[in-house]
Amino acid sequence: MDPVTILGLTAGCCSTFALAPQAFKVWQTQQVDQLSIGMLGLMITGSMLWLSYGLLRSDISIVWANAVAFLFIIYMLTKKVNDMRQTGRR
């Protein structure tokens, strides 16, 4: 593996797994009050765009990092939307 790919994978791991503690906290507590629907919407949009870009460029670092990030974000977004429906609040 070349140094540029290693750099990309390392950067992707740092950015992607920065979401892990928040997703784990949501899973553990089922609390989503502090999550902003706007932030989650922007993050999912950004992740989808980066994933598309990575696929078009055939860049495994970008694809991998954003595919994993997408899963974390979609989990939190789903929990937030379900909570908003149940409680009627934003």
DSSP file (Angstrom, degrees, kcal/mol; ACC not computed):
  #  RESIDUE AA STRUCTURE BP1 BP2  ACC     N-H-->O    O-->H-N    N-H-->O    O-->H-N    TCO  KAPPA ALPHA  PHI   PSI    X-CA   Y-CA   Z-CA
    1    1 A M              0   0    0      0, 0.0     0, 0.0     0, 0.0     0, 0.0   0.000 360.0 360.0 360.0 134.7    0.0    0.0    0.0
    2    2 A D     >  -     0   0    0      1,-0.1     4,-2.1     4,-0.0     3,-0.3  -0.387 360.0-111.1 -80.6 159.5    1.4    3.4   -0.9
    3    3 A P  H  > S+     0   0    0      0, 0.0     4,-2.5     0, 0.0     5,-0.1   0.812 115.5  56.3 -59.7 -33.4    1.9    6.2    1.6
    4    4 A V  H  > S+     0   0    0      2,-0.2     4,-2.5     1,-0.2     5,-0.1   0.911 108.4  47.2 -67.1 -41.2   -0.9    8.4    0.1
    5    5 A T  H  > S+     0   0    0     -3,-0.3     4,-2.7     2,-0.2     5,-0.2   0.910 111.9  50.5 -64.8 -42.2   -3.4    5.6    0.5
    6    6 A I  H  X S+     0   0    0     -4,-2.1     4,-2.5     2,-0.2    -2,-0.2   0.915 110.6  49.9 -61.7 -42.9   -2.2    5.0    4.1
    7    7 A L  H  X S+     0   0    0     -4,-2.5     4,-2.6     2,-0.2    -2,-0.2   0.932 112.1  47.8 -59.8 -46.9   -2.6    8.8    4.8
    8    8 A G  H  X S+     0   0    0     -4,-2.5     4,-2.5     1,-0.2    -2,-0.2   0.901 112.5  47.9 -62.7 -42.7   -6.1    8.8    3.3
    9    9 A L  H  X S+     0   0    0     -4,-2.7     4,-2.3     2,-0.2    -1,-0.2   0.890 112.3  49.6 -66.1 -39.3   -7.2    5.7    5.3
   10   10 A T  H  X S+     0   0    0     -4,-2.5     4,-2.2    -5,-0.2    -2,-0.2   0.934 112.7  46.7 -65.0 -45.9   -5.7    7.2    8.5
   11   11 A A  H  X S+     0   0    0     -4,-2.6     4,-2.5     1,-0.2     5,-0.2   0.913 112.4  51.1 -61.3 -42.8   -7.5   10.5    8.0
   12   12 A G  H  X S+     0   0    0     -4,-2.5     4,-2.9    -5,-0.2     5,-0.3   0.893 108.4  51.4 -62.4 -40.6  -10.7    8.6    7.1
   13   13 A C  H  X S+     0   0    0     -4,-2.3     4,-2.7     2,-0.2    -1,-0.2   0.929 110.9  48.3 -62.0 -45.7  -10.5    6.6   10.3
   14   14 A C  H  X S+     0   0    0     -4,-2.2     4,-0.6     1,-0.2    -2,-0.2   0.942 117.3  40.8 -61.1 -48.4  -10.0    9.7   12.5
   15   15 A S  H  < S+     0   0    0     -4,-2.5     3,-0.4     2,-0.2     4,-0.4   0.919 119.5  44.5 -67.2 -44.4  -13.0   11.5   10.9
   16   16 A T  H >< S+     0   0    0     -4,-2.9     3,-1.7    -5,-0.2     4,-0.4   0.943 113.2  47.5 -68.1 -49.2  -15.3    8.6   10.7
   17   17 A F  H 3< S+     0   0    0     -4,-2.7    -1,-0.2    -5,-0.3     3,-0.2   0.523  92.4  78.5 -78.3  -2.3  -14.7    7.2   14.2
   18   18 A A  T 3< S+     0   0    0     -4,-0.6     4,-0.4    -3,-0.4    -1,-0.3   0.752  94.7  53.0 -66.4 -24.4  -15.1   10.6   15.7
   19   19 A L  S <> S+     0   0    0     -3,-1.7     4,-2.4    -4,-0.4     3,-0.3   0.702  89.6  81.1 -80.1 -21.5  -18.8    9.9   15.2
   20   20 A A  H  > S+     0   0    0     -4,-0.4     4,-2.9     1,-0.2     5,-0.2   0.884  86.7  51.7 -58.5 -46.6  -18.6    6.5   17.0
   21   21 A P  H  > S+     0   0    0      0, 0.0     4,-2.2     0, 0.0    -1,-0.2   0.902 112.7  46.7 -60.4 -38.0  -18.8    7.9   20.6
   22   22 A Q  H  > S+     0   0    0     -4,-0.4     4,-2.3    -3,-0.3    -2,-0.2   0.934 114.0  46.7 -68.2 -44.6  -21.9    9.9   19.8
   23   23 A A  H  X S+     0   0    0     -4,-2.4     4,-2.3     1,-0.2    -1,-0.2   0.904 113.2  49.9 -62.8 -40.7  -23.6    6.9   18.0
   24   24 A F  H  X S+     0   0    0     -4,-2.9     4,-2.8    -5,-0.2    -1,-0.2   0.900 109.4  51.7 -64.5 -40.5  -22.6    4.6   20.9
   25   25 A K  H  X S+     0   0    0     -4,-2.2     4,-2.9    -5,-0.2     6,-0.4   0.907 110.1  48.8 -63.0 -41.9  -24.1    7.1   23.4
   26   26 A V  H  X S+     0   0    0     -4,-2.3     4,-2.4     2,-0.2    -2,-0.2   0.925 113.9  46.8 -62.2 -44.0  -27.4    7.2   21.5
   27   27 A W  H  < S+     0   0    0     -4,-2.3    -2,-0.2     1,-0.2    -1,-0.2   0.910 116.6  44.3 -63.3 -42.6  -27.5    3.4   21.4
   28   28 A Q  H  < S+     0   0    0     -4,-2.8    -2,-0.2    -5,-0.2    -1,-0.2   0.908 129.4  22.8 -71.1 -44.0  -26.6    3.1   25.0
   29   29 A T  H  < S-     0   0    0     -4,-2.9    -3,-0.2    -5,-0.2    -2,-0.2   0.665  85.7-138.8-100.0 -19.1  -29.0    5.8   26.4
   30   30 A Q     <  +     0   0    0     -4,-2.4     2,-0.5    -5,-0.4    -4,-0.2   0.697  59.0 138.1  62.2  20.0  -31.6    6.1   23.6
   31   31 A Q        +     0   0    0     -6,-0.4    -1,-0.2    -5,-0.1    -2,-0.2  -0.849  21.0 159.6 -99.4 126.6  -31.4    9.8   24.2
   32   32 A V    >   +     0   0    0     -2,-0.5     3,-1.7    -3,-0.1    -1,-0.1   0.233  38.7 112.5-127.1  11.2  -31.3   12.1   21.2
   33   33 A D  T 3  S+     0   0    0      1,-0.3    -1,-0.1     3,-0.0    -2,-0.0   0.843  79.7  49.3 -55.5 -37.3  -32.4   15.4   22.7
   34   34 A Q  T 3  S+     0   0    0      2,-0.1     2,-0.4    -3,-0.0    -1,-0.3   0.489  88.8 100.2 -86.1  -2.8  -29.0   17.0   22.1
   35   35 A L    <   -     0   0    0     -3,-1.7     2,-0.5    41,-0.1     3,-0.1  -0.707  68.4-138.3 -85.9 131.8  -28.8   16.0   18.5
   36   36 A S     >  -     0   0    0     -2,-0.4     4,-2.4     1,-0.1     5,-0.2  -0.769   2.0-150.0 -90.1 127.9  -29.7   18.6   15.9
   37   37 A I  H  > S+     0   0    0     -2,-0.5     4,-2.4    53,-0.4    -1,-0.1   0.859 100.2  54.3 -63.9 -34.8  -31.8   17.5   13.0
   38   38 A G  H  > S+     0   0    0      2,-0.2     4,-2.4     1,-0.2    -1,-0.2   0.919 108.4  47.7 -64.1 -44.1  -30.1   20.2   10.9
   39   39 A M  H  > S+     0   0    0      2,-0.2     4,-2.6     1,-0.2    -2,-0.2   0.921 113.1  48.1 -62.7 -44.5  -26.6   18.9   11.7
   40   40 A L  H  X S+     0   0    0     -4,-2.4     4,-2.5     2,-0.2     5,-0.2   0.895 110.8  51.8 -64.5 -38.9  -27.6   15.3   11.0
   41   41 A G  H  X S+     0   0    0     -4,-2.4     4,-1.9     2,-0.2    -2,-0.2   0.917 112.2  45.3 -63.1 -43.6  -29.1   16.4    7.7
   42   42 A L  H  X S+     0   0    0     -4,-2.4     4,-2.8     2,-0.2    -2,-0.2   0.897 113.0  51.2 -66.2 -39.8  -26.0   18.2    6.6
   43   43 A M  H  X S+     0   0    0     -4,-2.6     4,-2.6     2,-0.2    -2,-0.2   0.909 110.4  47.4 -65.6 -41.1  -23.8   15.4    7.7
   44   44 A I  H  X S+     0   0    0     -4,-2.5     4,-2.3     2,-0.2    -1,-0.2   0.889 113.5  49.1 -68.2 -37.2  -25.7   12.7    5.8
   45   45 A T  H  X S+     0   0    0     -4,-1.9     4,-2.5    -5,-0.2    -2,-0.2   0.943 113.1  46.6 -64.6 -47.7  -25.7   15.0    2.7
   46   46 A G  H  X S+     0   0    0     -4,-2.8     4,-2.7     1,-0.2     5,-0.2   0.899 112.2  50.7 -60.8 -41.8  -22.0   15.6    3.0
   47   47 A S  H  X S+     0   0    0     -4,-2.6     4,-2.5     2,-0.2    -1,-0.2   0.908 111.0  48.1 -64.0 -42.2  -21.3   11.9    3.6
   48   48 A M  H  X S+     0   0    0     -4,-2.3     4,-2.4     2,-0.2    -2,-0.2   0.902 113.0  48.3 -64.8 -40.6  -23.4   10.9    0.5
   49   49 A L  H  X S+     0   0    0     -4,-2.5     4,-2.6     2,-0.2    -2,-0.2   0.927 113.4  46.5 -66.7 -43.8  -21.6   13.5   -1.6
   50   50 A W  H  X S+     0   0    0     -4,-2.7     4,-2.9     2,-0.2    -2,-0.2   0.896 112.0  51.9 -63.3 -40.0  -18.1   12.4   -0.4
   51   51 A L  H  X S+     0   0    0     -4,-2.5     4,-2.2    -5,-0.2    -2,-0.2   0.927 111.1  47.1 -62.2 -44.4  -19.1    8.7   -1.0
   52   52 A S  H  X S+     0   0    0     -4,-2.4     4,-2.6     2,-0.2    -2,-0.2   0.923 112.6  49.6 -61.2 -45.0  -20.2    9.6   -4.5
   53   53 A Y  H  X S+     0   0    0     -4,-2.6     4,-2.2     1,-0.2    -2,-0.2   0.923 110.7  49.9 -59.6 -46.3  -17.0   11.5   -5.1
   54   54 A G  H  X>S+     0   0    0     -4,-2.9     5,-2.6     1,-0.2     4,-0.7   0.881 111.0  49.2 -62.1 -38.7  -14.9    8.6   -3.8
   55   55 A L  H ><5S+     0   0    0     -4,-2.2     3,-0.6     3,-0.2    -1,-0.2   0.922 111.1  49.2 -66.2 -43.6  -16.7    6.2   -6.1
   56   56 A L  H 3<5S+     0   0    0     -4,-2.6    -2,-0.2     1,-0.2    -1,-0.2   0.853 117.8  40.7 -63.6 -34.4  -16.2    8.4   -9.1
   57   57 A R  H 3<5S-     0   0    0     -4,-2.2    -1,-0.2    -5,-0.2    -2,-0.2   0.492 105.9-128.7 -89.9  -4.6  -12.5    8.7   -8.3
   58   58 A S  T <<5 +     0   0    0     -4,-0.7     2,-0.8    -3,-0.6    -3,-0.2   0.908  52.1 158.2  53.6  45.1  -12.2    5.1   -7.3
   59   59 A D     >< -     0   0    0     -5,-2.6     4,-2.5     1,-0.2     3,-0.3  -0.867  30.2-165.6-104.8 104.4  -10.6    6.2   -4.1
   60   60 A I  H  > S+     0   0    0     -2,-0.8     4,-2.8     1,-0.2     5,-0.3   0.817  86.4  58.3 -60.2 -33.5  -10.9    3.4   -1.5
   61   61 A S  H  > S+     0   0    0      2,-0.2     4,-2.0     1,-0.2    -1,-0.2   0.936 111.4  39.8 -62.6 -47.0  -10.0    5.8    1.4
   62   62 A I  H  > S+     0   0    0     -3,-0.3     4,-2.0     2,-0.2     5,-0.2   0.907 117.8  48.8 -69.8 -42.6  -12.8    8.2    0.7
   63   63 A V  H  X S+     0   0    0     -4,-2.5     4,-2.2    -9,-0.2     5,-0.2   0.956 114.0  44.8 -62.6 -51.6  -15.3    5.4   -0.1
   64   64 A W  H  X S+     0   0    0     -4,-2.8     4,-2.1     1,-0.2     5,-0.2   0.944 114.4  47.5 -60.4 -51.0  -14.5    3.4    3.0
   65   65 A A  H  X S+     0   0    0     -4,-2.0     4,-2.3    -5,-0.3    -1,-0.2   0.900 116.6  42.9 -60.4 -42.7  -14.5    6.3    5.4
   66   66 A N  H  X S+     0   0    0     -4,-2.0     4,-2.2    -5,-0.2    -1,-0.2   0.778 109.4  56.3 -80.4 -25.3  -17.8    7.8    4.1
   67   67 A A  H  X S+     0   0    0     -4,-2.2     4,-1.4    -5,-0.2    -1,-0.2   0.923 113.0  42.2 -66.7 -43.9  -19.6    4.4    3.9
   68   68 A V  H  X S+     0   0    0     -4,-2.1     4,-1.9    -5,-0.2    -2,-0.2   0.925 114.5  50.5 -68.0 -44.6  -18.9    3.8    7.6
   69   69 A A  H  X S+     0   0    0     -4,-2.3     4,-2.8    -5,-0.2     5,-0.2   0.903 105.8  57.6 -58.7 -41.2  -19.7    7.4    8.5
   70   70 A F  H  X S+     0   0    0     -4,-2.2     4,-2.9     1,-0.2    -1,-0.2   0.894 105.0  51.0 -56.3 -41.9  -23.0    7.1    6.6
   71   71 A L  H  X S+     0   0    0     -4,-1.4     4,-1.9     2,-0.2    -1,-0.2   0.921 111.5  46.6 -64.5 -44.3  -24.0    4.1    8.8
   72   72 A F  H  X S+     0   0    0     -4,-1.9     4,-2.1     2,-0.2    -2,-0.2   0.936 116.5  44.8 -61.0 -46.2  -23.3    6.0   12.0
   73   73 A I  H  X S+     0   0    0     -4,-2.8     4,-3.0     1,-0.2     5,-0.2   0.910 111.2  51.3 -68.1 -43.0  -25.2    9.1   10.8
   74   74 A I  H  X S+     0   0    0     -4,-2.9     4,-2.4    -5,-0.2    -1,-0.2   0.867 109.3  52.7 -65.0 -34.6  -28.1    7.2    9.4
   75   75 A Y  H  X S+     0   0    0     -4,-1.9     4,-2.2    -5,-0.2    -1,-0.2   0.960 113.8  41.7 -62.1 -51.2  -28.5    5.4   12.7
   76   76 A M  H  X S+     0   0    0     -4,-2.1     4,-2.4     1,-0.2    -2,-0.2   0.891 114.8  51.4 -65.4 -39.0  -28.5    8.6   14.7
   77   77 A L  H  X S+     0   0    0     -4,-3.0     4,-2.7     2,-0.2     5,-0.2   0.909 109.7  49.7 -64.1 -42.6  -30.8   10.3   12.2
   78   78 A T  H  X S+     0   0    0     -4,-2.4     4,-2.4    -5,-0.2    -2,-0.2   0.922 112.0  47.8 -61.6 -45.1  -33.3    7.5   12.3
   79   79 A K  H  X S+     0   0    0     -4,-2.2     4,-2.3     2,-0.2    -2,-0.2   0.909 112.9  49.1 -62.5 -41.9  -33.3    7.6   16.1
   80   80 A K  H  X S+     0   0    0     -4,-2.4     4,-2.5     2,-0.2    -2,-0.2   0.933 111.9  47.2 -64.7 -46.8  -33.8   11.3   16.0
   81   81 A V  H  X S+     0   0    0     -4,-2.7     4,-2.2     1,-0.2    -2,-0.2   0.910 112.4  50.1 -62.9 -42.4  -36.7   11.2   13.5
   82   82 A N  H  X S+     0   0    0     -4,-2.4     4,-2.2    -5,-0.2    -1,-0.2   0.908 111.4  48.9 -61.5 -41.5  -38.4    8.5   15.5
   83   83 A D  H  X S+     0   0    0     -4,-2.3     4,-2.7     1,-0.2     5,-0.3   0.904 109.6  52.0 -64.1 -41.6  -38.1   10.5   18.7
   84   84 A M  H  X S+     0   0    0     -4,-2.5     4,-2.0     1,-0.2     5,-0.3   0.891 110.9  48.2 -62.9 -39.1  -39.5   13.6   17.0
   85   85 A R  H  < S+     0   0    0     -4,-2.2    -1,-0.2     2,-0.2    -2,-0.2   0.910 114.9  44.8 -66.6 -42.1  -42.5   11.6   15.8
   86   86 A Q  H  < S+     0   0    0     -4,-2.2    -2,-0.2     1,-0.2    -1,-0.2   0.881 125.0  30.8 -71.2 -38.6  -43.1   10.1   19.2
   87   87 A T  H  < S-     0   0    0     -4,-2.7    -2,-0.2     2,-0.2    -3,-0.2   0.673  95.1-132.7 -96.4 -19.0  -42.7   13.3   21.2
   88   88 A G     <  +     0   0    0     -4,-2.0     2,-0.3    -5,-0.3    -3,-0.1   0.666  69.1 109.8  74.1  16.0  -43.9   15.8   18.6
   89   89 A R              0   0    0     -6,-0.3    -1,-0.3    -5,-0.3    -2,-0.2  -0.822 360.0 360.0-122.3 164.0  -40.9   18.0   19.3
   90   90 A R              0   0    0     -2,-0.3   -53,-0.4    -3,-0.1    -6,-0.1   0.369 360.0 360.0-103.2 360.0  -37.8   19.0   17.4
